[in-house]
Amino acid sequence: MRATARDEVPLDPRIARGLLPRGGDGHGAGGPARTGAGGPVRAEADRNAPDLPPRERDVLVRLARGLSNRQIASELGIAERTVKVHVSSVFRRIGVADRTSAALWARDHGW
């Protein structure tokens, strides 16, 4: 309830695990990028994805893992308010309105 009052609704880790590909290889939400003859190759669905700045990528990956803003801030060593700014920007860039939709987007785009 306190998290909701802070406008922070973390995705339940059990739900996040169900959304993400299996493998447990430690490569974040989508595993490592596939490699082709010319270097890393993104999944077909991801070719149309917006180009997120590195910090927003970091936030999206952790959001997709079901972490709260406070947990993301702690892992990245930034203020919780900064995480909120990044989360809002990610939502706008990928065209979603909530954390669950962002986690699904991340899964569908190989993050």
C-alpha positions in Angstrom: 0.0 0.0 0.0 2.9 2.4 0.8 4.4 1.6 -2.6 1.2 2.6 -4.3 1.0 5.8 -2.3 4.5 6.6 -3.7 3.2 5.9 -7.2 5.4 2.8 -7.2 3.7 -0.4 -8.2 6.4 -3.1 -8.5 5.8 -6.1 -10.6 5.5 -9.2 -8.5 8.8 -11.2 -9.1 6.7 -14.4 -9.6 4.8 -12.7 -12.4 8.0 -11.2 -13.8 9.7 -14.6 -13.9 6.7 -15.9 -15.8 6.9 -13.2 -18.4 10.6 -13.6 -19.1 12.3 -16.3 -21.1 13.7 -19.2 -19.1 17.4 -19.9 -19.0 18.8 -18.2 -15.9 21.9 -17.2 -17.7 22.3 -14.0 -15.8 22.0 -11.8 -18.9 19.0 -9.8 -17.7 15.5 -9.8 -19.2 16.3 -11.1 -22.7 19.5 -12.9 -22.4 22.6 -12.1 -24.5 22.2 -10.6 -28.0 22.5 -13.1 -30.8 25.7 -12.8 -32.8 25.9 -12.9 -36.6 28.8 -12.6 -39.0 28.8 -8.8 -38.6 28.5 -8.8 -34.8 25.5 -8.6 -32.5 22.1 -9.0 -34.1 18.9 -7.9 -32.4 15.7 -10.0 -32.6 13.4 -9.1 -35.6 10.8 -7.6 -33.3 13.5 -5.4 -31.7 14.6 -3.8 -34.9 11.6 -1.4 -34.7 12.2 -0.7 -31.0 13.1 2.8 -29.9 16.8 3.5 -29.2 16.8 3.8 -25.4 19.7 5.6 -23.7 21.9 3.3 -21.7 20.5 4.3 -18.3 16.9 3.9 -19.5 17.9 0.4 -20.7 19.3 -0.4 -17.3 16.0 0.7 -15.7 13.9 -1.2 -18.2 15.8 -4.4 -17.6 15.4 -4.1 -13.9 11.7 -3.1 -14.2 11.1 -6.2 -16.3 12.7 -8.3 -13.5 10.0 -6.9 -11.2 12.1 -4.6 -9.1 10.5 -1.6 -7.4 11.8 1.9 -8.0 13.6 1.8 -4.7 15.4 -1.4 -5.6 16.3 -0.1 -9.0 17.7 3.0 -7.5 19.8 1.0 -5.0 21.2 -1.3 -7.7 22.1 1.6 -10.0 23.3 3.9 -7.3 20.9 6.7 -8.3 18.1 8.5 -6.5 14.6 7.0 -6.5 13.3 10.2 -8.0 15.7 9.8 -10.9 14.4 6.3 -11.4 10.9 7.6 -11.6 12.0 10.1 -14.3 13.6 7.3 -16.3 10.6 5.0 -15.9 8.3 7.7 -17.2 10.6 8.3 -20.1 10.8 4.6 -20.9 7.0 4.3 -20.8 6.7 7.3 -23.2 9.4 6.0 -25.6 8.0 2.4 -25.9 4.4 3.5 -25.8 3.1 1.8 -22.6 1.2 3.1 -19.6 2.3 0.8 -16.8 5.0 -1.5 -15.4 3.3 -4.7 -16.5 3.0 -3.5 -20.1 6.6 -2.4 -20.0 7.7 -5.8 -18.8 5.8 -7.5 -21.5 7.2 -5.1 -24.1 10.7 -5.9 -22.8 10.1 -9.6 -23.1 8.6 -9.3 -26.6 11.6 -7.2 -27.8 14.4 -9.4 -26.4 15.4 -7.3 -23.5 
